[in-house]
Amino acid sequence: MRSTPVSAAPRRGRRTALAAAGLVAALTLTATACGGSEDEADTKPGGGTSQAADADGTGGGEGGLAAGLADRLKGHGIDVDKWKDGGWKNWDEDKWLSEAKDFVNPVIEGLWQPDRMKSAKEADKTVTTKDAAADQGATDPEPAPVEAVAEKKPYHENAAPVGKVFFDSPEGSMVCSGTVIKDVNHPGKSNLVWTAGHCVHAGGSGGWYRNIAFVPSYNDYGKSEAELANATATEMAPYGTWWADWASTSNQWIQGGSESGGDGAAYDYSVLHVKPEQGSKSLEETVGAALEVDFSAPSATEVSSMGAWGYPAAAPYNGLEMFKCVDRPGRLSLSPSLPTMYRIGCTMTGGSSGGGWFRVVDGETKLVSNTSIGPLENTWLAGPQLGRAAEALYQDMSKTYGGQ
């Protein structure tokens, strides 16, 4: 899994640019309003969803939390006001909330300052060559590394929906990547962000992470560390900081996710509903762009090209620039009982975790996966196929929380 303690890790590179030119051109999403899709995908039952609020979706409770959540937290010995004053730093295992209904992420204004963002580490999920060799007849030969290419600047003119996801864990401040996605039930006014499950929840051995926030077009002009020595919040976060007030990930990740991906890797995806630290406009209106999610889960053999975008933070990268890799996808099977994952060559490292994988369908760029796992050697990346379960999670998030 590629997330880093606020610095991103690079991922693999591989064959040549294939049909890269067409894909990259389609991914030049400028900050001029992009309307949401008018077509509603059918809600698919049985998806493993983890919501951040009460089942009724009502809000307006204490501290801006969902009704009843403050009371539940008190039942765990957690006081919302003390939490916002620094109580969130208590990672007592008995109080590390893991149940979907107990997600809590109140806005702590000013917490994510430029220096804190720059110091965050990649949340990395790696597998060894041995772990990844579980062929089972559904794994293609390992791809050749594809050297990650820096995205053109400014990012808001070339990859506007892409940004960084920041969060706190017991190990400190961490960072992943994420993508602004369309909300079919609220066209043109989406507040939804797609990322990896391991960027919001620790999996089977832990619970929800804290202070989860999204920064679109982070370091928009790709300035160097020296140039950012005294950076302002606007330079680092041109569209502001957006806090996750609801979060969903798969039950498979919550129950089976591990440091190396585990049984949850094939379901390692998450949808965040965010709100601005300041302001009232929707995320899509503010950024001016959002991507539709493709839940058709096409076979890797049917796709000629996919591109992964993100902010790698682990060496040799430093998390300050956006990179991309484009390659023909192959198949990776970690177990015969799990869905096959996509795999591409890419040298991006940790921090790129959660970053969107895009492909062009009928001339339109769509999100088709996200970075989940990669080898210690940083030669390739793998991401989950997004099918019925992922669509059910997305639809539930959109219908229950999208309009808030």
Secondary structure, DSSP 8 states (H G I E B T S, - for coil): -EEEESS-B-EEE-S--TTHHHHHHHT-B-SS-----S------TT-----SS-TT-----GGG--TTHHHHHHHTT--HHHHHTTGGG---GGG---SGGG------TT-S-HHHHHH-EEEE-EE-TTGGG--TT-----------EE--SSGGGTBTTEEEEEEEETTEEEEEEEEEE--TTSTT---EEEE-GGGTB-GGG--B-EEEEEEETTTTT---TTTTTT--HHHH-TT--EEEEEEEE-HHHHHHEETTEETTGGG--EEEEEEESS--S-HHHHHS--BEE--S---GGG-S-EEEEE---STT--SSS-EEEEE--EEE-S-TTS--EEEEEEEE-TB-TT-EEEEEETTEEEEEEE--BEETT--EEEE----HHHHHHHHHHHHHHTT-
